[in-house]
Amino acid sequence: MISEAMATYGVGITVLQDRWRTLGNAQLGFITALNGDPVAGLAMCETARDLGRKNDSLLAIFASTVFLGVIKLMLGSVEEARELAQESVRMMWTTGDIGYNLFGALRSWALVESMNGNHANLVRLSGAIDAGMGDRAIVGNQHFDVLYHQANAAARLALGDLRADQEFARGLQMTLEETVAMVLAPPHAIDAAEDRLDGASAGAPETNLTKRERDVLRLLVKRFTDAEIADELFISKRTVGSHVRNICTKLGVKNRRAAAAIADRDLLV
């Protein structure tokens, strides 16, 4: 009995080692591509994905797929990169993994949009990612993170601060379901959704904020905390919280960051 248990334990350890080794090979392939040899990196990631499938390692398959998408971008294969990014998002979404892996996959799709010149989609998606993650940090490959932040900065520069803030505010208001649906939709469907969003924004009714709510909103735009707002306006933190909830309700948003973004966009304060 003991020998059988030890044998089973040994097999389990070997499987785990194989899975982590495969994941490491995918990371190495990505770094190889970033260091100037995307063809070799592509081959390494493809091998890692095949081994991940053989070892039934979802994480290795996922990481390899994300890295393959970025490398395809480096090689100019934008449509293939889009399909791989969508595959990685679908993989996490259908398995119920809505942690940082899903948001990492969404970032890979954002890079594709950046390469296509769809800067508004990238900035909007970054707002949706921020809203979905909340205070949690995305733990991922640091090289991938650098690419994502560089693309975001370039997109904001291309759009200008006003348009970028508008798109980011839109993203903050999106639910996770809406975000995933946007990413998995074909390009023409995304363009149609963009037109609907523009129409809805143009026809948005005026808000009915009280003077005190506008005072609070003005400080939200400046990123004041509840305690700082309370000190500034000589009211209690509980009252601040009540005002913030009322503001979000009237603006039709889910959180203070979205409220602040809309206020800044529409010059409400």
C-alpha positions as CSV (number, residue, x, y, z in Angstrom):
1,M,0.0,0.0,0.0
2,I,2.8,2.4,1.0
3,S,4.8,1.6,-2.1
4,E,1.8,2.2,-4.3
5,A,1.1,5.5,-2.6
6,M,4.7,6.6,-3.1
7,A,4.6,5.6,-6.7
8,T,1.4,7.6,-7.3
9,Y,3.0,10.6,-5.5
10,G,6.1,10.3,-7.7
11,V,4.0,10.4,-10.8
12,G,2.1,13.4,-9.6
13,I,5.4,15.3,-8.8
14,T,6.7,14.4,-12.3
15,V,3.5,15.7,-14.0
16,L,3.8,19.0,-12.0
17,Q,7.4,19.4,-12.9
18,D,6.6,18.8,-16.6
19,R,3.9,21.4,-16.5
20,W,6.1,24.1,-14.8
21,R,8.9,23.2,-17.2
22,T,6.6,23.7,-20.2
23,L,5.4,27.1,-18.8
24,G,9.0,28.1,-18.3
25,N,9.8,27.2,-21.9
26,A,6.9,29.4,-23.1
27,Q,8.3,32.3,-21.1
28,L,11.8,31.7,-22.5
29,G,10.4,31.6,-26.1
30,F,8.8,35.0,-25.5
31,I,12.0,36.5,-24.1
32,T,13.9,35.1,-27.1
33,A,11.5,36.9,-29.4
34,L,11.9,40.2,-27.5
35,N,15.6,39.8,-27.7
36,G,15.6,40.0,-31.5
37,D,14.8,36.5,-32.7
38,P,11.0,36.2,-33.1
39,V,11.2,33.2,-35.4
40,A,13.0,31.1,-32.8
41,G,10.8,32.4,-30.1
42,L,7.7,31.5,-32.1
43,A,9.0,27.9,-32.5
44,M,9.7,27.6,-28.8
45,C,6.2,28.8,-27.8
46,E,4.6,26.5,-30.4
47,T,6.5,23.6,-28.9
48,A,5.6,24.7,-25.4
49,R,1.9,24.8,-26.4
50,D,2.0,21.3,-27.9
51,L,3.6,20.0,-24.7
52,G,1.1,21.8,-22.6
53,R,-1.7,20.0,-24.5
54,K,0.1,16.7,-24.0
55,N,0.5,17.3,-20.3
56,D,-3.0,18.7,-19.9
57,S,-1.6,22.0,-18.5
58,L,-4.2,24.8,-19.1
59,L,-1.8,27.4,-17.8
60,A,1.0,26.4,-20.1
61,I,-1.4,26.3,-23.1
62,F,-2.8,29.7,-22.1
63,A,0.6,31.4,-21.6
64,S,1.9,30.0,-24.9
65,T,-1.1,31.2,-26.7
66,V,-0.8,34.7,-25.3
67,F,2.9,34.8,-26.1
68,L,2.4,33.4,-29.6
69,G,-0.1,36.2,-30.3
70,V,2.4,38.9,-29.3
71,I,5.1,37.3,-31.4
72,K,2.8,37.1,-34.4
73,L,2.4,40.9,-34.0
74,M,6.1,41.3,-34.1
75,L,6.2,39.3,-37.3
76,G,3.4,41.4,-38.8
77,S,0.7,38.7,-38.8
78,V,-2.0,40.9,-37.2
79,E,-5.0,38.8,-38.0
80,E,-3.4,35.6,-36.6
81,A,-2.4,37.6,-33.6
82,R,-6.0,38.7,-33.1
83,E,-7.3,35.2,-33.4
84,L,-4.7,34.0,-30.8
85,A,-5.7,36.8,-28.4
86,Q,-9.3,35.9,-28.8
87,E,-8.5,32.3,-28.2
88,S,-6.7,33.1,-24.9
89,V,-9.6,35.2,-23.7
90,R,-12.1,32.6,-24.6
91,M,-10.0,29.9,-22.9
92,M,-10.1,31.7,-19.6
93,W,-13.7,32.9,-19.9
94,T,-15.1,29.5,-20.6
95,T,-13.2,27.8,-17.8
96,G,-14.4,30.4,-15.3
97,D,-11.0,31.9,-14.6
98,I,-11.8,35.5,-14.2
99,G,-8.6,36.4,-12.3
100,Y,-5.5,38.0,-13.6
101,N,-5.1,35.4,-16.4
102,L,-8.2,36.7,-18.1
103,F,-7.2,40.3,-17.7
104,G,-3.7,39.4,-19.1
105,A,-5.5,37.9,-22.1
106,L,-7.5,41.0,-22.5
107,R,-4.3,43.0,-22.5
108,S,-3.0,40.9,-25.4
109,W,-6.0,41.8,-27.4
110,A,-5.4,45.4,-26.6
111,L,-1.9,45.1,-28.1
112,V,-3.5,43.9,-31.4
113,E,-5.8,46.9,-31.4
114,S,-2.9,49.1,-30.9
115,M,-1.0,47.6,-33.9
116,N,-4.2,48.0,-36.0
117,G,-4.3,51.7,-35.0
118,N,-7.5,51.2,-33.0
119,H,-6.2,53.4,-30.2
120,A,-9.7,54.1,-28.8
121,N,-10.4,50.4,-28.3
122,L,-7.1,50.0,-26.4
123,V,-7.7,52.9,-24.0
124,R,-11.4,51.8,-23.5
125,L,-10.2,48.3,-22.7
126,S,-7.7,49.6,-20.2
127,G,-10.5,51.3,-18.4
128,A,-12.5,48.1,-18.4
129,I,-9.5,46.2,-17.1
130,D,-8.9,48.7,-14.3
131,A,-12.6,48.6,-13.3
132,G,-12.7,44.8,-13.4
133,M,-9.5,44.3,-11.4
134,G,-10.2,46.9,-8.8
135,D,-7.4,46.9,-6.2
136,R,-5.9,43.6,-7.4
137,A,-2.7,43.6,-9.2
138,I,-2.2,41.8,-12.5
139,V,0.7,39.4,-11.8
140,G,2.2,38.5,-15.2
141,N,5.3,38.6,-17.3
142,Q,7.1,41.9,-16.7
143,H,8.2,42.2,-20.4
144,F,4.6,41.8,-21.5
145,D,3.6,44.4,-19.0
146,V,6.1,46.9,-20.5
147,L,4.7,46.3,-24.0
148,Y,1.2,46.9,-22.8
149,H,2.0,50.1,-20.9
150,Q,4.0,51.4,-23.9
151,A,1.1,50.8,-26.2
152,N,-1.3,52.5,-23.8
153,A,1.0,55.6,-23.6
154,A,1.2,55.7,-27.4
155,A,-2.5,55.4,-27.8
156,R,-3.2,58.2,-25.4
157,L,-0.7,60.4,-27.2
158,A,-2.4,59.6,-30.6
159,L,-5.9,60.3,-29.2
160,G,-5.1,63.3,-27.1
161,D,-6.0,63.7,-23.4
162,L,-9.7,64.6,-23.9
163,R,-10.5,61.7,-26.2
164,A,-8.4,59.3,-24.2
165,D,-10.2,60.2,-21.0
166,Q,-13.5,59.8,-22.7
167,E,-12.7,56.3,-23.9
168,F,-11.2,55.3,-20.5
169,A,-14.4,56.5,-18.9
170,R,-16.4,54.3,-21.2
171,G,-14.3,51.4,-20.2
172,L,-14.8,52.0,-16.5
173,Q,-18.6,51.7,-17.1
174,M,-18.4,48.3,-19.0
175,T,-19.3,45.1,-17.2
176,L,-16.9,42.1,-17.6
177,E,-19.5,40.4,-19.8
178,E,-19.6,43.4,-22.1
179,T,-15.8,43.6,-22.2
180,V,-15.4,39.9,-23.2
181,A,-18.2,40.3,-25.8
182,M,-16.4,43.2,-27.4
183,V,-13.1,41.3,-27.6
184,L,-14.6,38.2,-29.0
185,A,-16.7,40.1,-31.6
186,P,-15.6,40.3,-35.2
187,P,-14.1,43.7,-36.2
188,H,-17.2,45.0,-38.0
189,A,-19.3,44.3,-34.9
190,I,-16.9,46.3,-32.8
191,D,-17.3,49.2,-35.2
192,A,-21.1,49.0,-35.0
193,A,-20.9,49.1,-31.2
194,E,-18.6,52.1,-31.4
195,D,-21.3,53.9,-33.4
196,R,-24.0,53.0,-30.8
197,L,-21.8,54.3,-28.0
198,D,-21.2,57.6,-29.8
199,G,-24.9,58.0,-30.3
200,A,-25.7,57.2,-26.7
201,S,-23.1,59.6,-25.5
202,A,-24.4,62.5,-27.7
203,G,-27.9,62.0,-26.4
204,A,-27.1,61.6,-22.8
205,P,-29.5,63.6,-20.5
206,E,-28.2,66.3,-18.2
207,T,-27.5,65.3,-14.7
208,N,-29.4,66.7,-11.7
209,L,-26.7,67.0,-9.1
210,T,-27.1,69.2,-6.1
211,K,-24.5,71.8,-5.3
212,R,-23.1,69.7,-2.5
213,E,-22.8,66.7,-4.8
214,R,-21.0,68.8,-7.4
215,D,-18.6,69.9,-4.6
216,V,-17.9,66.2,-3.8
217,L,-17.6,65.4,-7.5
218,R,-15.1,68.2,-8.0
219,L,-12.9,66.6,-5.3
220,L,-13.4,63.1,-6.8
221,V,-11.9,64.4,-10.0
222,K,-8.9,65.5,-8.0
223,R,-8.7,61.9,-6.6
224,F,-9.5,62.9,-3.0
225,T,-10.2,60.1,-0.6
226,D,-13.4,60.1,1.5
227,A,-11.5,61.3,4.5
228,E,-9.9,64.2,2.5
229,I,-13.3,65.2,1.1
230,A,-14.8,65.2,4.6
231,D,-12.0,67.5,5.9
232,E,-12.3,69.8,2.9
233,L,-16.1,70.2,3.1
234,F,-16.4,69.9,6.9
235,I,-18.7,66.9,6.7
236,S,-18.5,63.4,8.0
237,K,-17.1,60.4,6.0
238,R,-20.5,58.8,6.2
239,T,-22.1,61.8,4.5
240,V,-19.4,61.8,1.9
241,G,-20.1,58.1,1.2
242,S,-23.8,58.9,0.8
243,H,-23.0,61.8,-1.6
244,V,-20.7,59.5,-3.7
245,R,-23.5,56.8,-3.9
246,N,-26.0,59.4,-5.1
247,I,-23.6,60.8,-7.6
248,C,-22.9,57.4,-9.1
249,T,-26.6,56.7,-9.3
250,K,-27.4,59.9,-11.1
251,L,-24.5,59.5,-13.5
252,G,-25.4,55.9,-14.1
253,V,-22.0,54.5,-13.2
254,K,-20.7,51.8,-10.8
255,N,-17.8,53.5,-9.0
256,R,-16.2,56.8,-8.1
257,R,-13.5,56.6,-10.8
258,A,-16.1,56.3,-13.5
259,A,-18.0,59.3,-12.0
260,A,-14.8,61.3,-11.9
261,A,-13.9,60.4,-15.5
262,I,-17.4,61.4,-16.8
263,A,-17.3,64.7,-14.8
264,D,-13.9,65.5,-16.4
265,R,-15.1,64.5,-19.8
266,D,-18.4,66.4,-19.8
267,L,-17.1,69.4,-17.7
268,L,-19.7,68.8,-15.0
269,V,-17.7,70.6,-12.3
